[in-house]
Amino acid sequence: MKQISCTSLIMLLGLLLSGCMYPSEQRAENQIPYPDQLQAVQQAIERFQTDTGVLPIRTFDETTSQYQRYVVDFNQLVPRYMQEPPGSAFENGGVFQYVLVNVEEAPEVKVIDLTTQRAIQQMQQRINDYMRQHTYAPVAEILDVGLFQLDHQALGYDEAPHVRSPYHETQLPLLFTNDGEIIIDYRIDLNMMLQEHGHSFAEGEDIRPLLYEHSPFVPNRSIPYVLDENGEPAYAITLDKN
C-alpha cells in the first residue's frame, strides 16, 4: 500500500510540475516570431489573395503610420486558410502584431514588437501630466524640425527612457515630435545594419527598409531616416511619413 502511495505521489508531483512549467514555456514561445509562423501566415495570405483578389487586412485611414497601416486581419484567414493565429500573434496571446510590407508589389509578412508599448504609454502619461501643469513639453534639445529630446529629469526619470531593440542587443532612445507623438530612435540599429549589410540608397531616400529586409520586424513608431554626407543615418522627419 505504501509503495502504491509513493508511486501515486511521484506521478502527481510530476503532473503538477508539468502543469506549472507548461504555461511558462508557452509564454516563452509566444515571445518569439518563429520563421515557420511567419511562413504559415505568408502562405495563408497568398492563398486568400489568390481566391479573393484582395489582402486580408484591417481597415485604416490616411493618418495611420506607414508600418502600422497593413495589419493582418486573422478573422478573414481563420478557419479556412489557417486553423488559428500563430501563438506569437497578439490575437492568440503573443506579443507581436502581424503586418504586411510591400503590399503593392509583393506583400510580405512582418511583425511589430508590442513589448515597447508599456514604456511608451508610461512616458506619454508623464508628458501629459507635465503639460497639464506647464502647457508645454520639457524640451532638452531640438534634434530636427519638429523632433525633440525631452528633459527626462523634468518628467521624473533618473535616466533618459529607452526601449529594447528588436534588432540588436541594445537599448533605443524615445523622442518626442511636434505632433505630440513619442517615437523610437532607430539610428543605432540603422548604423549597425549599414555596417553588416551592403546598400544602394539614393540621396534623400528613406533607409528604414534596411531594418525589415534583414529581420522579421518593422520599425514601429519611427520617423524617416536618410544618409547624411558621411553615410550615416540622419533624421528626416520632413519626409512624407505615409
C-alpha positions in Angstrom: 0.0 0.0 0.0 2.8 2.4 0.9 4.5 1.6 -2.4 1.4 2.4 -4.3 1.0 5.7 -2.4 4.6 6.7 -3.1 4.2 5.9 -6.8 1.0 7.9 -7.0 2.6 10.8 -5.1 5.5 10.8 -7.6 3.2 10.7 -10.5 1.0 13.5 -9.1 4.1 15.6 -8.4 5.3 15.1 -12.0 1.9 16.2 -13.3 1.9 19.3 -11.1 5.4 20.2 -12.2 4.4 19.7 -15.8 1.4 21.9 -15.3 3.4 24.6 -13.8 6.1 24.6 -16.4 3.8 24.4 -19.5 2.3 27.9 -19.2 5.8 29.4 -18.8 7.1 27.5 -21.8 4.0 28.6 -23.7 4.6 32.2 -22.8 8.2 32.0 -23.9 7.2 30.6 -27.2 4.7 33.4 -27.7 7.6 35.9 -27.4 9.5 34.8 -30.5 8.2 35.2 -34.1 9.4 31.9 -35.4 10.2 31.6 -39.1 7.7 28.8 -39.6 4.9 31.0 -38.1 5.7 33.9 -40.4 5.8 31.4 -43.3 2.4 29.9 -42.4 0.8 33.4 -42.3 2.5 34.2 -45.6 1.1 31.2 -47.3 -2.4 31.7 -45.9 -2.3 35.3 -47.2 -1.2 34.3 -50.6 -4.0 31.7 -50.9 -6.5 34.3 -49.6 -5.3 36.8 -52.2 -5.5 34.3 -55.0 -9.0 33.4 -54.1 -10.4 36.9 -53.4 -8.1 39.3 -55.2 -7.6 41.4 -52.1 -5.5 41.3 -49.0 -6.8 40.2 -45.5 -6.0 43.4 -43.7 -7.9 45.7 -41.3 -9.3 49.0 -42.5 -7.2 52.1 -41.9 -7.2 55.8 -42.5 -4.7 58.1 -44.2 -3.3 59.2 -40.8 -2.2 55.7 -39.9 1.6 55.5 -39.9 3.3 53.5 -42.7 4.3 50.4 -40.7 1.0 50.1 -38.8 -1.2 50.5 -41.9 -1.5 47.0 -43.2 -2.3 44.9 -40.1 -3.2 41.3 -40.9 -6.9 40.5 -40.1 -6.8 36.9 -38.9 -10.6 36.9 -38.8 -10.5 36.7 -42.5 -8.0 33.8 -42.5 -9.4 31.6 -39.8 -10.5 28.9 -40.1 -10.4 28.4 -43.9 -6.8 29.4 -44.5 -5.3 28.6 -41.2 -6.6 26.9 -38.0 -5.7 29.8 -35.7 -3.4 32.8 -35.5 0.2 31.9 -34.5 1.0 31.7 -30.8 3.2 34.7 -31.2 0.4 36.8 -32.6 -1.3 39.3 -30.2 -4.7 37.8 -31.2 -3.5 34.5 -29.7 -1.8 35.7 -26.5 1.5 36.7 -28.1 3.4 40.0 -28.1 3.6 40.6 -31.9 1.2 42.2 -34.4 1.4 40.7 -37.8 1.6 43.3 -40.6 2.4 43.5 -44.4 5.0 45.4 -46.2 5.5 45.9 -50.0 1.7 45.5 -50.5 1.7 47.0 -54.0 4.4 44.7 -55.4 4.9 41.5 -53.4 3.2 41.5 -50.0 5.5 40.2 -47.3 4.6 39.3 -43.7 6.5 41.1 -40.9 5.7 41.8 -37.2 5.5 44.7 -34.8 7.1 44.2 -31.4 4.4 45.3 -28.9 6.6 44.9 -25.8 7.7 48.5 -26.1 4.1 49.8 -25.6 4.2 49.9 -21.8 7.3 52.1 -21.6 5.8 54.4 -24.3 2.5 54.7 -22.5 4.2 55.5 -19.2 6.2 58.2 -20.9 3.1 59.6 -22.6 1.3 59.8 -19.2 4.2 61.7 -17.7 4.3 64.1 -20.6 0.5 64.6 -20.3 0.9 65.3 -16.5 3.7 67.8 -17.1 1.8 69.6 -19.8 -1.3 70.0 -17.7 0.9 72.0 -15.3 3.1 73.9 -17.7 1.2 73.8 -21.1 4.4 72.8 -22.9 6.7 69.7 -23.0 10.1 69.9 -21.3 12.4 70.1 -24.3 16.0 69.5 -23.7 17.3 69.5 -27.3 16.0 70.2 -30.8 17.2 67.3 -33.0 15.4 68.1 -36.2 12.5 70.1 -37.5 9.7 69.1 -35.2 11.8 66.5 -33.3 12.9 66.8 -29.7 14.8 65.1 -26.9 12.9 65.8 -23.7 14.3 66.6 -20.3 13.9 63.2 -18.6 14.5 64.7 -15.1 11.6 67.1 -15.5 9.5 64.0 -16.3 10.6 62.2 -13.2 13.1 59.8 -14.8 16.5 59.1 -13.3 17.9 58.5 -16.8 16.6 59.0 -20.3 13.9 56.5 -21.1 14.8 53.7 -23.6 13.2 50.6 -25.0 14.7 47.3 -26.0 15.7 47.0 -29.7 14.1 44.1 -31.6 17.1 44.0 -33.9 20.2 44.0 -31.7 21.2 43.6 -28.1 20.8 47.4 -27.4 18.5 50.0 -26.0 16.9 52.7 -28.2 16.0 56.2 -27.0 12.5 57.6 -27.0 12.0 61.0 -28.7 9.1 63.4 -29.0 7.6 65.1 -32.1 5.9 68.4 -32.6 2.7 66.4 -33.2 2.8 65.1 -29.7 3.9 61.6 -30.7 6.5 59.5 -28.9 8.8 57.8 -31.4 11.6 55.3 -31.1 15.0 56.4 -32.4 16.4 53.6 -34.6 19.7 55.2 -35.5 21.8 52.7 -33.5 20.2 49.8 -35.3 20.5 51.5 -38.7 24.2 52.2 -38.2 24.7 48.5 -37.3 22.7 47.3 -40.2 24.6 49.6 -42.6 27.9 48.0 -41.3 26.5 44.5 -41.6 24.9 44.7 -45.0 25.5 46.4 -48.3 23.1 49.0 -49.5 22.4 51.2 -52.5 20.2 54.0 -51.2 19.8 57.1 -53.3 20.3 60.6 -51.8 17.2 61.6 -49.8 15.8 58.0 -49.8 14.2 56.6 -46.6 16.6 53.9 -45.3 14.2 52.2 -42.9 13.5 49.3 -45.2 17.0 48.1 -44.4 15.7 47.1 -41.0 13.0 44.8 -42.1 14.8 43.5 -45.2 17.2 41.7 -42.8 14.8 40.8 -39.9 11.1 39.9 -39.3 10.5 43.3 -37.6 9.3 46.6 -39.0 10.4 49.8 -37.2 7.3 50.7 -35.3 6.8 54.2 -34.1 9.6 55.5 -36.3 10.3 58.5 -38.5 12.1 58.5 -41.8 15.9 58.5 -41.9 18.3 59.3 -44.8 22.0 59.0 -45.2 24.0 62.2 -44.4 27.2 63.3 -46.2 29.2 60.8 -44.1 26.9 57.9 -45.0 25.4 57.8 -41.5 21.7 57.8 -40.6 20.2 61.2 -40.2 16.7 62.3 -39.1 14.4 63.2 -42.0 11.1 63.9 -40.2 10.0 66.2 -43.1 9.8 63.3 -45.5 6.3 62.0 -46.1 5.6 59.7 -43.2 2.8 58.0 -45.1 
